[in-house]
Amino acid sequence: MRAILINPRYTGYEIWNKQRKEEHLYDIDDVTLGHRTRMTHNPAEQWVWSNNAAHEAIVTTQLFGTVKQIRQQRSRMPQRLERPGGQPRGQRTYALRGRVRCAMCGRKMQPATIRHTIYYRCEFKEQEQSLHPGLDHPRTVYLREDVVCRALDRWIAKAFAPDRLTATLTALAQASAAANAAETPTPQQTQARKMVKECERRLARYQAALEAGADPAVVTQWINEAQADKQAARKKLDTPPAATRKKETPLTADQIREITEKLGDIAQRVQAVNPEKKSPLYEALGITISYEHAGRAATVRSRPLSAYRYSECPRGDLNPHAR
């Protein structure tokens, strides 16, 4: 019924100019890849109606106009739809957002809710196909969140079980001591390394464009800009950092024993907590997942940004726990 009420052809008149062709580049940084043509809807004001009815009408023009007006009014109203779980639309929390990558192309898999089930998917569209020629990548790769989280929670529960908590904390303390001894690159240096690699990819594309017959003057300008960006990034890499990160004091045996007694059964709490509230835990543990679609296998790695954080909870007038 809705399709009939919003389609002007069912009023009996012939309609033209409802769509137009638009050409979009596959890659704005590499014009040699060509473009693709897509159809785009024109505004209703640009439609061309026939002077007389061309066939028998199913709905009147008055009814069509009324439906159109109602739809326009609804589109201007704020949408405050509530999900079944009581969470507003657009505010859903994904426990593994930004932590799952496709092993085939290396890109992050994006979360999506399909029929009340959370998936992480990697869509390999036309632009990606042109950037990765010869890569046998499915059109879309899916990975269910609940399947991964169940296995991940079992591993966390095993590592932090009461009988293994002391060993886990000791391993974290040793890892922290090793990290303190090693030189860790600053965020600026990490960004500079990424910029150098990106400039090298740009230079390779510009060289291919030049060999394909592109305008030498334009390509030369692109190459000079990429070379300048690359030199600026290398200069940042050669510059020593102005400040170093704060060194953490390793845990002592007594502190490890005290933490073990205070924390209790972490494994049971991890299993019982709502999945939507586990994101901070996965972030603290530095969880990253690489999904191999061909073997249906997910490789999970944990690299905490901070091996541990130990502090006493003050008991004062400003502490809500003391009241």
Secondary structure, 3 states (H helix, E strand, C coil): CHHHHHCHHHHCCCEECCEEEEEEECCCCCHHHCEEEEEEECCHHHCEECCCCCCCCCCCHHHHHHHHHHHHHHHHCCCCCECCCCCECCCCCCCCCCCEEECCCCCECEEEEECCEEEEEEECCHHHHHHCCCCCCCCEEEEEHHHHHHHHHHHHHHHCCCCCHHHHHHHHHHHHHHHHHCCCCCHHHHHHHHHHHHHHHHHHHHHHHHHCCCCHHHHHHHHHHHHHHHHHHHHHHHCCCCCCCCCCCCCCHHHHHHHHHHHCCHHHHHHHCCHHHCHHHHHHCCEEEEEECCCCEEEEEECCCCCCCCCCCCCCCCCHHHC
